[in-house]
Amino acid sequence: MERTLRFYQVIYADLLTPRALAYWLTGEGHFHKSQGCVLIYTDSFSPNEVDRLRSILLTKLNIESTRVANNKAKEQYGIRIPKREVPKVQQLVNLICLIPLDAETVLGSIALFC
């Protein structure tokens, strides 16, 4: 089991590029306008897997985040990227877009990423 987990961690790390982050946000991301943060819904991942994804965000893309409970009873957690990190997300995503976009456009209308 531990060997399999390490294998998946390597795959996640290899696959998480700025473009992959944009697609991930398109499907599972949400810009929380009043808090100015980005939420990524990872309800189908275990808490350990969510922490691994957060670790990969930090080590590979230099994006800090926290784990938040979406539904503790069902052990559903998400990833919260705080307001101070949103410019990093914007910069990474803008690198793959044709037109630089502001935070609300990029993160509020995520389907326009690519």
Backbone hydrogen bonds, N-H to C=O, Kabsch-Sander energy under -0.5 kcal/mol:
donor,donor_aa,acceptor,acceptor_aa,energy
5,L,1,M,-2.3
6,R,2,E,-2.2
7,F,3,R,-1.9
8,Y,4,T,-2.4
9,Q,5,L,-2.2
10,V,6,R,-2.2
11,I,7,F,-2.1
12,Y,8,Y,-3.1
13,A,9,Q,-2.4
14,D,10,V,-2.4
15,L,11,I,-2.3
16,L,12,Y,-1.6
17,T,15,L,-1.5
21,L,17,T,-2.8
22,A,18,P,-2.1
23,Y,19,R,-2.2
24,W,20,A,-2.7
25,L,21,L,-2.8
26,T,22,A,-1.9
27,G,23,Y,-1.8
28,E,24,W,-3.0
29,G,25,L,-1.8
30,H,39,L,-1.8
31,F,107,L,-0.8
32,H,30,H,-0.7
32,H,37,C,-2.9
33,K,31,F,-1.1
36,G,32,H,-2.3
37,C,32,H,-1.0
38,V,81,I,-2.5
39,L,30,H,-3.1
40,I,79,I,-2.9
41,Y,28,E,-2.9
41,Y,39,L,-0.5
42,T,40,I,-0.6
42,T,77,Y,-0.9
45,F,42,T,-1.9
50,V,46,S,-2.5
51,D,47,P,-2.3
52,R,48,N,-2.0
53,L,49,E,-2.6
54,R,50,V,-2.4
55,S,51,D,-2.2
56,I,52,R,-2.4
57,L,53,L,-2.5
58,L,54,R,-2.0
59,T,55,S,-3.0
60,K,56,I,-2.7
61,L,56,I,-0.8
61,L,57,L,-1.1
62,N,58,L,-1.1
63,I,57,L,-2.0
64,E,62,N,-0.6
66,T,80,R,-2.2
68,V,78,G,-2.4
70,N,68,V,-0.6
70,N,76,Q,-2.6
71,N,76,Q,-2.0
74,K,71,N,-0.8
75,E,72,K,-1.1
76,Q,71,N,-2.2
77,Y,75,E,-0.5
78,G,68,V,-3.0
79,I,40,I,-2.6
80,R,66,T,-2.9
81,I,38,V,-3.4
81,I,79,I,-0.5
85,E,82,P,-1.9
86,V,82,P,-0.8
86,V,83,K,-0.9
88,K,85,E,-0.9
89,V,85,E,-1.7
90,Q,86,V,-2.9
91,Q,87,P,-2.7
92,L,88,K,-2.5
93,V,89,V,-2.6
94,N,90,Q,-3.4
95,L,91,Q,-1.3
96,I,93,V,-1.4
97,C,93,V,-0.6
97,C,94,N,-0.6
106,V,102,D,-3.0
107,L,103,A,-3.0
108,G,103,A,-0.5
108,G,104,E,-1.9
109,S,105,T,-1.2
112,L,109,S,-2.1
113,F,110,I,-2.0
